């Protein structure tokens, strides 16, 4: 267990009600973080009313709070985004830039990869626990390492289901999970961990003290599986609607994998739809438990996903259209996420915000809500979202992505910067660039780099400055040397 003595001096305080600060909110709110796994931006009805899937509980959460239309993950695959939520830092700073332990060689070697979140990191759980919060983790951890790096050694008093596993080894009991006892034969994992989270809520209710509860779903990650009755429901729905699978091609940008990737163009797969609904039902049960226990009015709830929907590999179970690409790609389909926030006393029902927000913002927002200062020596890479949640103007900022690896999903090693309406994408094999206006072209189909050379040069300079500031590492030759392309010095 890491020491928390560095937080012994934290001063707990209510927010000031001056004009420079948001108005007073409930003191020391409880924190409930709901994180989906591989759920795409268009997989939820509140973002995509025409979806084949059914997400009434998440849609209701959006209606009771703030929905961000430009919510982002810090990375197009899971472990780095989970790191950003836990630390509030760019994963690039730690060299944790791929799923763990995602080491793969294609034309070049990927950048050096950290194999776990280090024990030296100050996590959101440690910061809040040092300020008197109870802390519990339920679900998928996937931040690497052996048991010494699991949630109970990163600030969580309780760990149920969190290990180095990147996907379930059993969707139905037996689970083969070292932090989750098997249930009755046939018990469904999603239902079980929802039960565990509700039990934690009841436990916290009894203490009368604030809590941080992370419920990180294993859904909707492969392998695909769901209760049979739900799968049959969507088989019937697909038949009734006359849906047929449609695929197109997404070009490959590196030479060792031949040919384009197939990318799904519509949402039709019954088993995936059943997984989405069962996840939504579990979220609904957890939110209903908050209401039933009288905790909802003093609980900040955040829901998002760790990367975009899986659309180009492993059966390509979902479509992210109109977004391009999916999990493992730095296009919008790989990084744009559902992002919902409900905070009674701060958020108003049914608000829609277009400002870009990111998984890095969760850490500073939660700490500010709890009255906990930014830990000394920890870079403040995210933004406290209180002003955004209140509808106040905030300064513009740039967002960045760095994926120096060959992913399982066919995405190219690359980086990106979003600045206002504009997004620049850089290919690490050769340094080629593409420029998109996301307001006019959310699908990133029209490369404007040739028409906007000055904008390209400016955005490239900003992106490369960020590389240097965060210690970004890049592709290497197979013999361990550098690749032919290198960023600006």
C-alpha positions in Angstrom: 0.0 0.0 0.0 1.5 3.3 -1.0 1.7 6.0 1.7 -0.9 8.7 1.7 1.0 10.9 4.1 1.5 13.5 1.4 -2.2 14.2 1.6 -2.4 14.5 5.4 -2.3 18.3 5.1 -5.1 18.6 2.6 -7.6 21.2 3.7 -11.2 20.4 2.9 -13.1 23.5 1.9 -16.4 24.5 0.3 -16.3 26.4 -2.9 -16.4 30.2 -2.7 -19.6 31.8 -4.0 -17.8 34.8 -5.5 -18.3 35.7 -9.2 -14.9 34.2 -10.0 -16.0 30.7 -8.8 -19.0 28.5 -9.6 -21.9 28.9 -7.1 -21.9 26.7 -4.0 -22.6 23.0 -4.8 -23.4 20.3 -2.3 -20.3 19.9 -0.1 -18.0 16.9 -0.7 -20.3 15.1 -3.1 -20.1 11.3 -3.6 -18.5 10.4 -6.9 -19.7 7.6 -9.2 -17.7 6.9 -12.3 -19.2 4.6 -14.9 -16.8 3.6 -17.7 -17.9 1.4 -20.6 -15.4 -0.7 -22.5 -15.3 -0.2 -26.3 -18.6 1.5 -26.5 -18.8 3.8 -29.5 -20.1 7.4 -29.7 -23.1 6.3 -31.9 -23.9 3.2 -29.8 -26.2 5.2 -27.4 -29.5 6.6 -28.4 -28.9 10.1 -27.0 -26.1 10.6 -29.5 -27.7 8.6 -32.3 -31.5 8.4 -32.2 -31.6 6.0 -35.1 -29.4 3.4 -33.5 -30.4 -0.3 -33.7 -29.4 -0.5 -30.0 -31.6 0.4 -27.0 -30.1 2.5 -24.2 -33.1 4.1 -22.3 -31.2 4.4 -19.0 -28.2 6.2 -20.4 -30.5 8.4 -22.5 -32.4 9.2 -19.3 -29.1 10.1 -17.6 -28.3 12.5 -20.4 -31.8 14.0 -20.1 -31.1 14.6 -16.3 -27.7 16.2 -16.8 -25.2 17.4 -19.4 -24.4 15.6 -22.7 -21.2 16.5 -24.4 -21.3 15.9 -28.1 -17.5 16.2 -28.4 -16.4 13.9 -25.6 -13.0 12.2 -26.2 -10.9 9.4 -24.9 -7.2 10.1 -24.4 -6.2 7.3 -26.7 -7.9 5.0 -29.3 -7.4 1.9 -27.1 -8.3 1.1 -23.5 -5.4 1.0 -21.1 -4.0 4.5 -21.8 -7.4 6.1 -21.4 -7.9 4.3 -18.1 -4.5 5.7 -17.0 -5.7 9.2 -17.9 -8.8 8.8 -15.8 -6.8 7.5 -12.8 -4.1 10.2 -13.0 -5.4 13.2 -15.0 -2.2 13.0 -17.1 -1.5 12.4 -20.8 -0.6 8.7 -21.1 2.3 9.8 -23.3 4.1 11.1 -20.2 4.3 7.6 -18.8 5.0 5.8 -22.1 1.7 4.0 -21.5 0.5 4.4 -25.1 -1.1 1.1 -26.0 -3.3 -1.6 -24.5 -1.3 -3.8 -22.1 0.8 -5.6 -23.0 0.2 -4.6 -26.6 3.6 -5.2 -28.2 3.5 -5.8 -31.9 6.0 -5.4 -34.8 5.0 -4.6 -38.4 7.1 -2.6 -40.7 8.7 -1.0 -37.7 8.7 -1.7 -34.0 6.2 0.3 -31.9 7.5 2.8 -29.4 8.8 1.5 -26.0 5.7 0.7 -23.9 5.3 0.8 -20.1 3.7 -2.5 -18.9 1.8 -1.1 -16.0 0.7 2.1 -14.2 3.5 2.7 -11.8 3.0 2.8 -8.1 4.6 6.3 -8.1 1.5 7.7 -9.8 -1.0 9.7 -7.7 -4.3 8.2 -8.5 -7.8 9.7 -8.1 -8.5 7.2 -5.4 -5.4 8.1 -3.4 -6.2 11.8 -3.7 -9.7 11.3 -2.4 -8.9 8.7 0.1 -6.4 11.0 1.6 -9.2 13.6 2.0 -11.5 11.2 3.9 -13.4 9.5 1.0 -14.1 5.8 1.0 -12.9 4.3 -2.3 -14.0 1.2 -4.2 -13.3 -0.3 -7.6 -15.6 -2.7 -9.4 -15.0 -4.2 -12.8 -12.3 -4.0 -15.4 -8.9 -2.5 -14.4 -6.5 -3.5 -17.2 -3.7 -1.3 -16.1 -1.1 -4.0 -16.3 1.3 -5.7 -14.0 1.0 -8.5 -11.4 -1.1 -8.2 -8.3 1.2 -5.5 -6.8 -0.2 -3.0 -9.4 -3.9 -3.8 -9.1 -6.6 -1.4 -7.6 -6.0 -2.3 -3.9 -2.5 -1.0 -4.3 -3.5 2.2 -6.1 -5.7 3.8 -3.5 -8.8 1.6 -3.5 -10.0 0.1 -0.2 -12.0 -2.4 -2.1 -11.3 -4.2 -5.4 -14.0 -6.4 -6.9 -13.1 -7.8 -10.4 -10.1 -5.6 -11.2 -6.9 -7.3 -12.4 -4.6 -7.3 -15.4 -7.3 -9.1 -17.5 -8.3 -7.1 -20.6 -11.5 -9.0 -21.3 -13.6 -11.5 -19.5 -12.5 -15.1 -19.4 -16.1 -16.0 -18.7 -19.1 -13.9 -19.4 -21.2 -16.4 -17.4 -20.0 -18.0 -14.1 -17.4 -19.5 -13.7 -15.6 -16.2 -14.3 -11.9 -17.3 -13.9 -11.3 -13.8 -12.4 -8.8 -13.6 -9.5 -10.7 -10.8 -7.8 -14.3 -12.1 -8.3 -15.6 -15.3 -6.7 -17.7 -17.4 -9.0 -21.4 -17.2 -8.7 -24.2 -19.7 -9.4 -23.8 -21.5 -12.7 -25.0 -19.3 -15.5 -24.8 -16.0 -13.6 -24.1 -13.2 -16.0 -21.0 -11.1 -15.3 -22.6 -7.7 -16.0 -25.4 -8.5 -13.6 -23.0 -9.7 -11.0 -20.8 -6.7 -10.9 -23.8 -4.4 -10.9 -25.0 -6.3 -7.8 -21.5 -5.7 -6.3 -21.7 -2.0 -7.0 -25.1 -1.7 -5.4 -23.9 -3.6 -2.4 -21.1 -1.0 -2.1 -23.6 1.8 -2.3 -25.5 0.3 0.6 -22.3 0.0 2.5 -21.3 3.6 1.9 -24.8 4.8 2.8 -24.3 3.3 6.2 -21.1 5.2 6.9 -22.6 8.6 6.2 -19.2 9.6 4.6 -18.5 10.5 1.0 -17.2 7.9 -1.5 -15.5 7.4 -4.8 -17.0 4.4 -6.6 -15.6 3.3 -9.9 -17.8 0.9 -11.8 -15.9 0.0 -14.9 -17.9 -2.3 -17.2 -16.3 -5.3 -19.0 -18.9 -4.6 -21.7 -19.0 -4.3 -24.7 -15.6 -5.8 -25.2 -15.1 -9.1 -27.1 -15.6 -12.0 -26.9 -19.2 -11.3 -27.8 -21.8 -12.9 -25.5 -25.0 -12.0 -23.8 -28.1 -13.6 -22.2 -29.9 -15.7 -24.8 -33.3 -14.0 -24.4 -31.8 -10.6 -25.3 -29.9 -12.0 -28.3 -33.2 -13.5 -29.6 -34.9 -10.1 -29.1 -32.5 -8.4 -31.4 -32.5 -11.3 -33.9 -36.3 -10.7 -34.2 -35.8 -6.9 -34.4 -33.2 -7.2 -37.2 -35.5 -9.5 -39.1 -38.5 -7.2 -38.6 -36.5 -4.2 -39.9 -35.1 -6.2 -42.8 -31.5 -5.3 -41.8 -28.6 -6.7 -43.8 -24.9 -6.2 -42.9 -23.0 -3.7 -44.9 -19.2 -3.2 -45.1 -16.9 -0.8 -46.8 -13.1 -0.5 -47.0 -10.7 1.6 -44.9 -7.3 2.1 -46.5 -4.2 0.7 -44.7 -1.4 3.1 -44.2 1.5 0.6 -43.6 2.8 -1.9 -46.1 3.1 -5.2 -44.2 -0.6 -5.8 -43.8 -1.9 -6.3 -47.3 -5.1 -4.7 -48.5 -7.7 -2.5 -46.8 -9.6 -3.3 -43.6 -13.3 -4.0 -43.8 -15.3 -1.5 -41.7 -18.9 -2.0 -40.7 -21.4 0.5 -42.2 -24.5 -0.3 -40.1 -25.6 -1.5 -36.7 -27.2 -4.9 -37.2 -25.5 -7.5 -35.0 -28.0 -9.0 -32.5 -25.4 -10.2 -29.9 -23.7 -6.8 -29.8 -27.1 -5.1 -29.4 -27.9 -7.5 -26.5 -24.5 -6.6 -24.9 -25.3 -2.9 -25.2 -28.8 -3.3 -23.7 -27.6 -5.5 -20.8 -24.9 -2.9 -20.0 -27.5 -0.1 -20.1 -29.8 -2.1 -17.8 -27.0 -2.5 -15.3 -26.3 1.2 -15.4 -30.0 1.8 -14.8 -30.1 -0.5 -11.8 -27.1 1.3 -10.3 -28.6 4.8 -10.9 -31.9 3.6 -9.5 -30.1 2.4 -6.4 -28.7 5.9 -5.9 -32.3 7.2 -5.9 -33.6 4.5 -3.6 -30.8 5.0 -1.1 -31.3 8.8 -1.0 -27.8 9.3 -2.4 -28.6 10.8 -5.9 -28.9 14.4 -4.8 -25.3 14.5 -3.5 -23.6 12.3 -6.1 -21.7 13.5 -9.1 -22.2 10.8 -11.9 -19.9 10.7 -15.0 -20.4 8.2 -17.8 -18.0 7.7 -20.7 -16.1 5.0 -22.7 -12.4 4.2 -23.0 -12.2 4.2 -26.8 -14.4 4.1 -29.8 -16.5 1.2 -31.1 -14.9 -1.9 -32.6 -15.6 -1.6 -36.3 -12.6 -2.9 -38.3 -11.6 -6.2 -36.7 -12.7 -9.2 -34.6 -16.0 -9.4 -36.4 -16.4 -5.6 -36.5 -19.5 -5.8 -34.3 -20.6 -2.1 -34.5 -20.6 0.9 -36.8 -19.4 4.3 -35.8 -20.8 6.2 -38.8 -20.8 9.0 -39.5 -17.5 8.9 -37.7 -14.5 7.4 -39.5 -12.7 4.3 -38.3 -13.0 2.9 -34.8 -11.1 1.4 -31.9 -7.4 1.6 -32.6 -7.6 4.5 -35.1 -6.9 8.2 -34.3 -9.9 9.1 -36.5 -13.0 10.3 -34.7 -14.5 6.8 -34.6 -11.6 5.6 -32.4 -11.5 8.5 -29.9 -14.9 10.3 -29.7 -17.0 8.9 -26.9 -20.4 9.2 -25.1 -19.7 11.7 -22.3 -22.5 12.3 -19.8 -22.4 14.3 -16.5 -25.1 14.6 -13.8 -24.3 16.7 -10.8 -27.4 17.9 -8.8 -26.9 21.5 -7.8 -24.5 22.2 -10.6 -25.9 20.7 -13.8 -29.3 21.5 -15.3 -31.4 18.8 -17.0 -31.2 18.3 -20.7 -28.2 20.5 -21.4 -26.1 19.8 -24.5 -22.6 21.2 -24.8 -20.4 21.2 -27.9 -17.0 22.1 -26.2 -14.5 19.3 -26.6 -13.9 17.5 -23.3 -11.7 14.5 -22.5 -11.1 11.7 -20.1 -8.3 13.7 -18.6 -10.8 16.2 -17.3 -12.4 13.7 -14.9 -9.5 13.8 -12.5 -9.4 17.6 -11.9 -13.2 17.9 -12.0 -13.6 15.3 -9.3 -10.8 16.7 -7.1 -12.3 20.2 -7.4 -15.8 18.8 -6.5 -14.3 17.2 -3.4 -12.3 20.3 -2.4 -9.0 18.6 -2.9 -6.2 20.6 -4.5 -4.2 19.3 -7.5 -1.4 17.1 -6.0 2.0 18.8 -5.9 4.2 17.8 -8.7 1.4 16.3 -10.8 0.9 18.0 -14.2 -2.6 19.4 -14.6 -3.2 18.1 -18.1 -7.0 18.0 -17.9 -9.5 20.8 -17.2 -11.8 21.3 -14.2 -15.2 21.2 -16.0 -17.3 23.1 -13.5 -17.4 26.3 -15.6 -18.3 24.3 -18.7 -21.0 22.4 -16.8 -22.5 25.7 -15.7 -22.5 27.1 -19.3 -19.8 29.7 -18.7 -17.3 30.6 -21.5 -14.0 28.9 -21.1 -10.7 29.5 -23.0 -10.1 27.5 -26.1 -7.5 24.7 -25.8 -5.9 22.1 -28.0 -6.4 18.3 -27.5 -3.8 15.7 -28.6 -3.5 12.0 -29.3 -0.4 9.9 -29.6 -0.6 6.2 -30.8 2.9 5.1 -31.8 1.9 1.4 -32.3 0.5 -1.1 -34.8 -2.9 -1.9 -33.3 -4.9 -5.1 -33.7 -7.6 -3.1 -35.4 -5.5 -2.0 -38.4 -5.1 1.6 -37.4 -1.9 3.3 -38.4 0.8 4.5 -35.9 0.0 8.2 -35.7 -0.9 11.3 -33.8 -3.5 14.1 -33.9 -4.3 17.5 -32.6 -7.8 19.1 -32.4 -7.8 22.9 -32.3 -11.2 24.5 -32.5 -13.0 23.1 -35.5 -9.8 21.7 -37.0 -8.0 18.4 -36.7 -4.6 17.5 -38.0 -3.7 13.8 -38.4 0.0 12.7 -38.7 1.2 9.3 -39.9 4.3 8.2 -38.1 5.7 5.9 -40.7 6.4 8.8 -43.1 5.3 12.0 -41.5 2.5 12.6 -44.0 -0.4 14.9 -42.8 -4.1 15.2 -43.3 -6.3 18.1 -42.2 -10.0 18.0 -41.5 -12.7 20.6 -40.5 -14.7 18.5 -38.0 -17.7 20.9 -38.0 -18.1 20.7 -41.8 -16.8 17.1 -42.1 -17.2 15.0 -39.0 -16.5 11.9 -41.1 -13.0 13.1 -42.0 -13.5 12.4 -45.7 -12.1 15.7 -47.2 -8.4 16.3 -46.6 -7.8 20.0 -46.7 -4.1 19.9 -46.1 -3.1 21.0 -49.6 -5.5 24.0 -49.5 -4.5 25.1 -46.0 -0.6 25.0 -45.8 -0.3 27.7 -43.2 -2.8 26.0 -40.9 -1.1 22.7 -41.4 2.3 24.2 -40.5 0.9 25.9 -37.3 -1.0 22.8 -36.1 2.0 20.5 -36.8 4.3 22.9 -34.8 1.9 22.8 -31.9 1.6 19.0 -32.1 5.3 18.5 -32.2 5.8 20.9 -29.2 3.4 18.8 -27.3 5.4 15.7 -28.2 8.5 17.3 -26.8 6.7 18.5 -23.6 5.3 15.1 -22.8 8.4 13.0 -23.7 6.7 11.2 -26.6 8.5 8.2 -28.1 8.1 7.0 -31.6 8.5 4.0 -34.0 11.9 2.2 -34.1 13.5 0.2 -36.8 13.3 -3.6 -36.2 17.0 -3.6 -35.1 16.1 -1.2 -32.3 17.2 2.0 -34.1 15.0 4.9 -35.0 12.6 4.8 -37.9 13.3 7.0 -40.9 10.8 9.6 -39.9 11.3 11.7 -36.7 9.3 14.7 -35.3 10.6 18.2 -35.4 13.5 18.9 -33.1 
